[in-house]
Amino acid sequence: MNAIVYTSRTGFTKRYAQLLAKRTGVSAYSWKEAAERLPRGSEIFYMGWLMAGSVQGLGRAMDRYTVRGAAIVGISPAGNGDLWTEAKINGGVSDGGGRVFYLRGGYAPEKLGWFQRFLMRRMGASVIKKVEAKGSAATADEREMAALFRSGGDCVREEALEEIAVWFADGPHQGMVKAAPTVDL
């Protein structure tokens, strides 16, 4: 693996990339840094944030590099693991043999642009309304999501990288992420 390449809007993905780089010894670069330093076709692990069911920057990364694996950072408490099974990802990701992981990042509305903030406010209001309607029947994860939408929060945890670090250590990896996945929300 030549590098970890990431796209981050609110800083959660960047922090995960830096933690993973420290843990694996593989350099982490923002998209802009990677474009300046890595030649086309380099084998990378891509990390991007989830917005409206799409992994930001992954399509562009697949056009430029050989993406052996990817970590998708989102707000949902779906957990760390293979996004194909945990988040019911669509597309041919596992068919290409590339490994895809999910990491929980957080919510920082003050770092979003006005349109993203507008969309997230609507989604958050919907989540909060559903949780309030369930009352005590709401799960702990549902209550946690509602709390995150109410006041923001940081869910980045170094231990969430354990499975990815093991995957790195098991290399070299021949599979590729070949389709930009979307997630059923």
ABEGO torsion letter per residue (X at the ends): XABBBBBBAAGAAAAAAAAAAAAAGBBBBBAAAAAAABBBGBBBBBBBBBBGGBBBGAAAAAAABBBABBBBBBABAAEBEBAAAAAGBBEAAAAAGBBBBBBBBEBBAAABBAAAAAAAAAAAAAAAAAAAAAEAABBAAAAAAAAAAAAEEBABBAAAAAAAAAAAAAOBBABBBABBBBBBX
